[in-house]
Amino acid sequence: MRFDIFTLFPEVFHPYIDVSIIGRARKSGALEVHLHNIRDWATDKHRTVDDEPYGGGGGMVMKAEPIFAAVESVLGRPPQAPVILLTPQGRPFSQKVARELAELPRVALLCGRYEGIDERVRQHLVTDEISIGDYVLTGGELAALVVLDAVTRLLPNVLGDPDAPDKDSHATGLLEHPHYTRPAVFRGWEVPPVLLSGDHGKIARWRREQSLLRTLHRRPDLLAKAQLTEEDRAFLRKLLSEDGEALPSED
């Protein structure tokens, strides 16, 4: 899979994309990341990429010309790949959206800065808008890294355990179960005995119940859309009945 990232600060990406899972994915050929500095397509001697907003007001707005020139120079006219703007106004990013993007051969990420971008970029160049949360960042670079990381984990043969993405939090709508490793006892705190039992059936059931319990306590809103079996529902109903509550409805 190939990512083309359009930004004013390409240098901020290398410390992250050169290491760990993304770094290994790039070395193996499973992932390509191409960074494009939008300033390279500015036409004046000062490499101007922003200007004051029409109508007044504070802040600066990224100009349409260098953005269009950059994206069309790399992706063609019209662009031969989705162009995603990272913006607080976009649709919420989720594991489902990450899986959606992981199915594509090529994706372009456009990182905004300053007060925003010229609306004509949004109207006539961008094909999708994604937000990583209801807050405002200085620019889209951090959001682009979040999207890149989440999608990379879902690519074939990137993780050591091919089933790992299906066990992660939010993969099935639930939060992931707790994890433990050696030593078995640390400062008097013991690993749950079931994990040391060697009974894989009991371990799987314990992990599932812990996942349900953690989701119920931390993100009960997720249960309404989670993929639950009848055994899951019976376990949750037992927990909730003890507290006098009802299982969240799917409606």
N, C-alpha and C positions, 0 to 999 in steps of 0.2 A: 504494500500500500504506500501511496505517496501523499505527503502533506506539503503544500506550498503555503508558507506563512509570510504575509505582507505586514511589515512593521517599520517604525521609525528607529527602533532599537534592537537590531538583530543580535547584538553582542550579548544581550541578557539571556539568550537561550542556551548558549553553548555549555555553561556549567552544569546544566541539567540534562540536556539531550545527549551528552557525551558519556554518561555514566549509567550504571544500574541497568534496569530492564530496557529502557529506550536505547541506551548505548549498545547493548547486546543485540537488540532487534535490528539496529542499523548495520552493525557489523555482519550479521547473518544474512542480510538482504531482505528480511521480512518487512522492513520499514525504510522509507526514504523521507528525509526532512530537508526541504530546500527553503532557505531564508532569503527574503528579498527586501532590500531597504528601499522604501518608497521614495526617499530623497534622491535616489539614483535616476528617477524619472522626472524630477523637477527641471524646468527649462531655463531658469534665470541663474545668474552667477552666485546668488546667495542660497541656492537650492531651497527655495521657499515652498513649504508644504501646507501653510496655514495662513489665515487672514481673519480680519475682524468680521463679525456677523452682520449681515444686512439687518437693519432695524434697530441696531444698537444692542447694548447689553454687555455683560462681562464675558471674559474668556475669548478664546480663538477657536476657529472652526477649520478642520482639515479640508483642503481644497479638493475639488472633484478631479481636476485635470491630471495631477500626478498619480492619483489612485487608479483612475481608468487606464492610464498609460501603462502603469506597472502590471495590473492584472491582465489586461489584454495582450501585452507583450509576452507574458509567460503562458497564459492559458488560451490565447486566441480570441477572436472576436466573431461571434459571441464566445464567452469562456466555455471550454470543453470540460468543465468540472464544476461542482457546486461551489459557490462563493459564500462563506459563512461569516457574518459580522458578529464579533463578540461585543455585546452591548447589554446593559441592565434592562433594556426594553425587550430583549429576545425571549423566546420560549425557554422554560426552565430546563437546564441540562440534567439528565438522569441516566441511570444505567441503561434504560430502554433506548434513549437517544444515542448513547455510546455504541450500543449494538447495531443500531441503524446505520451509523457512520462507518462502523467496522466492515460492513458489507460492501462498501464502495471502493473502487480501485484508486480513486484520487479525490482529495478534498483540499480546498483553499480556505485559509483562515485569515481574516482581515482584522487587524488590531487597531482600534480607534485610539485617539489621544485628545487632549485638550477638552474643549467644551463638547466636542462631537464631530461628526463628519457632515459634509454637504449632503442635504437630503436627496439630491439627485443620484448619489452613489447608492443609497438605500433603495431608491425607486427603480433604478435602471441597470444596476450591476449586481447587487447582492441578491442571492437566491434564498437565503435563510438567515435567521438571527437567533443567537443563543446567549442565554444568561446563565452564569454559574451561581447566582444568588441575588437576593434583594438587597444589594448594597452597591456602592460605587467605588471603583478602583481608579487609580491614576491613568491606567491604560489597559488595553486588551491583552497585553503580553502574558500576564499571569493566568488569565482565563484561557488563553490559547494553550498554555502548558498543561492546564487541568484537562482540557479536552484531549489533547495529544496523549497524555499519560493514560487516561481512562480507556481510550480507543485502542491504544497499543497493547494493553493487557488482554484484549479480546481477539487479537490476531492469531491465526494458527501457528503453533510451534514456538510462540514467544515465551510462555511461562514453562518452567520445568515440569509442572503438573498440568497436563492438558485439561483436567477437570476443575482446576482452581477457580477460573472465572465463574463457574456455576455454583461455587460454594461461598463466594464473597457476599458481603452485605448488599442487599437490594437486588441480587441476581434473581431471586424468586419472589421478591417483595418483602422479604424478612431481613432482619439484622443477623449478622453471623454469630455463631456460638462462641463461647470463651475458648481460649487456647492456653495450654500449659507446656512447659518443657522442663528438663532437668535443672536443679535437683528436685526430687519428689517432695522434699520438705525444706522450706526456706523460712527462717525466723519463726518456726513453729506453724507456719501455714502450709497445709498439705494439699497435694493434688487430689481431686476427687477420685476415690477408689475405683470407680467404674472405668476410668481411663487407663488404669493399671491392670485391669482384669484380663485383658486379652480376648474378651468376648466382643467381637465386632458388631454383632447385632445389638447388644445392650449399649455399646458406645454410640452407634448411629442413632439409636432412640434417644439417648441422653442428650446428644448434640442437637437433635431436632427440637426436643422439649426446651432446651436452654435457649435456642434461637427464638422460639415462640415466646418464652418468658421475657427475654431481653427486649423483643419487639413490643410486647404488651406494656412493659414498664417505661420504655424510652420513646417509642414511636407508635403508639396505639393506632394512629391514623392510617398506618400502612396495612393493618390487618384487613381492612375492608376490601382491598384489592389484591391481597396476597393469594398465592396458589395453595390453598389449604385442603388437606384430606379430611375425611370424616373423623379420623383418629386425632388429627390436629384440633379440630373443632371441639371434640369431646374433652381434650386436655384443657383447652382454653375455657370452656364452659365451667369445668370443675374449679379452675382458678378464680374465675370471675364470680361464681356463685358464692365462694367464700367471702368475697368482698361486696356481695349484693349488686354486682354490675352485670350488664348484658354484653354479648359479643357484638362488635360493630357490624352494622348492616352493609351489604354490598351496594345498596341503592344510593 
